[in-house]
Amino acid sequence: MRIKTALIGLLCALAVTGPAAAEFPDKPIRIMAPYAPGGNIDVTARIIADRLRDILGVTVLVENKAGASGMIGGDVIARSAPDGYNLLVAANSLVVVPVIYGNAPYDWKTAFQPISHIQAVPAVIVVHPSSPIKTLADFIRIGRETPGKLAVADSGIATTNQIVIELLSDATGAKYTLVHYKGSGAASIDVIAGQVPVQVDQLNSSIGHIKAGKLRAIAVTSDKRVPELPDVPTVKESGIKELSDFTYSTYTGLFGPAKMPPEVLAKLNEAMVKVLTDPATVKRFADLTAEASPSTPQELAAMLDKEDRTVVPLLKKLGIKPE
C-alpha cells in the first residue's frame, strides 16, 4: 500500500510539472550569413560553424540569404524564435545600412541579442610605390592645403572604406575627391596603374598587392600594428593630434533574436569563447589578416553603440545614399 501511494504521488507530481525541458542544444542550429557565398561574412560564419559543431555536439548549418546589404537575411533571424537555434553573423553594417537605405524592416537596437564579437579586419591606406606621399601626415597635409585636389579610391558608396576616409576628413579638416568603385579589385587596378593616387581598402583585399610591391601601405587603422605589415604604422602613430585615438575596423559578431533565455545566451557565449581562443581557429582568421577575439554580449553591444554615436551622425550629415 505504501509503495502504491508513493507511485501515485510521483505520477501526480509529473502531471503537474510536465516533462523535463531538453537541455540546449538538442537539435541543429542555423547560422544566417546574409550575403552571397565567398565573402567575409560567409567565410566567417563557416569557420565558426565548423568549431561550434564540435563544441556544442549538434549540427550547425550556414544559410546564405543575400539582398539589401544584409537586411533580408537579418530580418529572417529577427523574426525567428529566440531559442538559440537561429543565429546571425553580421558586421558593423548592421548599424550603418539601415541609415543609408532608410527602410530597414527592423530596429537593430531591439531586434537582436548580441552574443559575441568574432573577428576584425582593419583598413589600410595605400599608394602607388612611386608616390611622393610617404606617410599619413603627407596625405593629411595635402588634403588640408589643397582641398579636393587629391583623388582617393574606395570600393563603393557607404562601404567601410569610404567611412574611413570620411572619418579622417571629419577629424582633420582634410578634403579629398572620392572615386567610388564597385569593389576593391577595380580600385586597386587603377591605383597600381597610376590612374588614382590613393586607395583606402580592407587589409585582406590589398595585402597581396602590398607584399608583391605593387602598392605601398602608409597606415593601417587598427589599434596596433598588424603582424603581416610590421613596418607600417597605425593611424594613431601618425603624429596628428586629431587622430591620436583613431581606430576603425570592419568587425563581425554573432547575434540571435532579441529576448533569448539567459541560460541559452550564456551557453552560446561560452562556446564562442572556446571557438575564438582555439589556436587553429585563430590561425584560420590570421591567415585572412583578421584578428579573432571573443567578447561578452555587453562588449559587442557597446561596439555597436559606438558605431551609432560616431558613424551614423556623419552619414546623416553627408547624406550618403546607395548607388
N, C-alpha and C positions, 0 to 999 in steps of 0.2 A: 504493500500500500504506500509506504514512504517513497519507494522508487517511482511508482506511478504518479504520485503527487509532484515529485521533482521534475519528471518529464513534462507533465502538463504545464508546470511553471515555466520551464525553459521554452516550450513551444509558444506560450503566450508572450514571453519576452521577445522572441524572434518576430512574432507577428507585429509587435509594436514598433520595434526598431528597424525591421526590414533587413535585407541582405547587406553585408558589409560593402562599403564603397570600394571599388577597384583602385589600386594604387596607381598613380600617374607615373609613367605612361604605360598603357596596356594595349595600344593599337598604333598604327602608322601615324607619323607626323608629316604634315605638308609644310614645306618652306616655299613661299612665293618669291620668285625673282621677277619683278615687274618690268623687265626689259628683255630684249632678244638674247638668245644664247651666245656665249662667247665674250661678252663684255665684262667689265669689272664686277658688277653686281652678280651676274650669273656665276662667274668663276668663284667669287667669294662664297656664295650660297652652297656651291658644290663641295668646296673644301671643308666647310664646317659640317655639312651633312654627312660626309664620309666619317668623321670622327664621332659625331653625335650618335650615329648608329651603334658604334661600339660601346659608348659610354652609357647610353640610355637603354640599350638592348632591344630596340624596336626599329622597324624600317623608317627611314627618313627620306622622303621624296622631294625633289626640287621641281617646281612647276613654273614655266615661263608664261607670262601673260603681258605682252608688251602693249604700249599705247598711252598717249597723252603724257609722255615723260614720266611714266611710272604710276600715274594716278588710277589707271584702270585696275591693275593688279593690286594696288594698295587698297582700293575700295572693296575688292573681294574679301580681303582679310579684315578690314574694318567692320564688315557686316557679318563676319563669321562668329561662331560661338566662342566665347572667351575661356576655352577649356585647355589651352596649351597645345592643341593638335593642329592649329592653323597659325603659321608664323610668317613674318615678312622680313626680308633683308632689304634695307633701304639706305640711301646716302643722305647727306645734308640737303639734297634736293627735296626731301620730304617737306622741308620748311619753305624752300625757295620757289619751287614750281607752282604751288597754289597762288602765290603772289603774282607771278608772271602771267599765268593763264587766267586767273581771276574767276574760275568756275570749278573749283575743286569740289568733288562730291562729299567731302568730309572735312572736318576741322581737325587737323593733326594733333592739336593740343588735347582733344578729348576722345579721339577715335582710337588711339594706340597706347599700348603699355610698353615703354622701353624695357628691354631685358638686359642687353649688354652691348657695349662697343665691340667692334670686331677688328677693323684694321684701318689704317690711314695712309694715304699717298700724298706727299707734298707736291706743290707746283715747282717748276723750275723756269728761270728766265734765261733764254738762250739767244745768242747772236751768231752771225757768220764768223768763222775763225779769223778772218782778216779785219773784222770790225774794229774801229778805234774805241768802241765802248768796251772798256776793260773791267769796270766794276759797276755795282748797282748805283754808287754815288755818281758816276758818269751819266748813267741812264736818267736818274732823277734830275741832275743838273740841266741836262738838255731839255727835259720836259718842262722845267721851270723857266729857263732862259728863252726858249723858242717854243712856246705853247702850240701844240698841234702839228709841229713840223715833222716829228718822228713818228713813223708808222709802226704799229705793233700788231702782230697777227695773233688771233686766238682761234679756238675750234668751234665757235658759234655763239650766237646770242644767248646770254644768260647761263653759259657754261661756267664752271668754277674757274676756268682760265680767264674769262672776261671779268669775273668777280674780283679776282686777284688784282688785275690792272685797275679796276675802278676803286678798290680799297686803297691801293698805293697812291693813286691820284688824289683821292679824297683826303688822305692823311698828309700829303706833302704839297699839294697845290700844283703838282706837275701835270701837264696835259699832253695827250697823245691822240693821234688819229688811229682808231681801232679798225682793223681789217678782219671781218668775220668770215671764217671759212666753214665749210660743212665737214668738220672733222679735223683732227690734229695732223693726219698724214699729209693732206694737201697744203696745210700751212707750213709744215716742215720742209716740204719740197721747195716752196718759194723762198724760204729763208736760206736754205742750202744753196739755191741758185742765185742768191743775192738780190732777189726781187723785192723782198721786205726785210728791213734791217734787224727786227727783234721779234721774238715769239715768246708767249707765255704758254706753257704746256704742263700736263701732268708728267711727273718724272718717269713713270713707267712707259710712257709713249716716246719720250725723247732719249732715254738712256742709251739705246743702241747707237743713235747718231752721235751722241756725245762721246761715247767710248771709241767710235770709229774716227773721231776727229772731224766730222762733218759739221758739227755745231759746237760752240763753246758756251759752257754754262757760266753765268756770272753770279747767280744767287739761287738758293732754294728757300722755300717758305716754311720749312719745318722748324721745330723748336731747337733742334740741334743738327749738326752736320750729319749727312747720311753716309753710311759706310761705303756705299758704291762710289761716292764722289768726295773723298775726304778733304780735298783741296778747295772745294767750292764752299764759300762762306754762306751763312744764313742771312736772310734779310735783316735780322736783329743785329748782326755783326757789321752792318754797312757803315756805322758811324753817323747815321742820320737820326737825329734825336726823335723825330716824329715816328720812327719805325723801330724804336728800341724794344718794343714789346710785340712786334708784328709776327704773327704766325697764321697760316691758313693751309688747310689740307682738305682733300676730298676724303671724308671718312664714312665708313659704313657701320651699321648697327643692326641688331636683331630685335624685332618688335613682335608683339602679339596684339590682339584686340584689347581694348580697354576693359577693365573690371575682371581681370584674371584672378583666380583664387590665390591668395598669398603663398600657400604651400606649393602651388604649381610654378609660380613665378620664381620662388626660391630654388626649386629643383632645376629649372632651366638655367638660371643664372649660375648655379654651382656647376652644371655641366659645361657651360660656356667657358668658365674659368679653366676647367680641365682641358678643354679643346685648345684654348688660346695660349696655354702655357706648355703645351706638349711640344717638345723640340722639333718633331717632324713637321707639325703644322706651322710653327714659327718659321722654319726654313722654307716651306712652300710659299708663304707670303713674302718672305725676304727675297726669294728668287724673282718675285714680281715687283720688287722695290717698295713693298708695303710693310708697315710695322704692325704686327699683331699685338693687340693689348686688350684684355678684358676690362670691364668696369662694373660698377654697381648700376642698377637701374636708375638710381638718383643721379649718378655722374653722367650717364648718357642723356638724361633729361636736361641736365644743366648745359650740356653741349648744344642741344637744340635750342634752348632758351637764349644762349649767347648768339647763335645764328640769327634768331628772331630779333634780338636787340641791335645787332651790328650790321647785318647784311640787308635785312628786309627794309629798314628805313632808307638805305642807299638805293635799293632797287626802285622803291616808290618815288624817290626824289628824281632819279634819272628817267623814270617812265619806261623802263625796259619791257618790251613786249616780244612774244615769239615771232619768229620769221614766218 
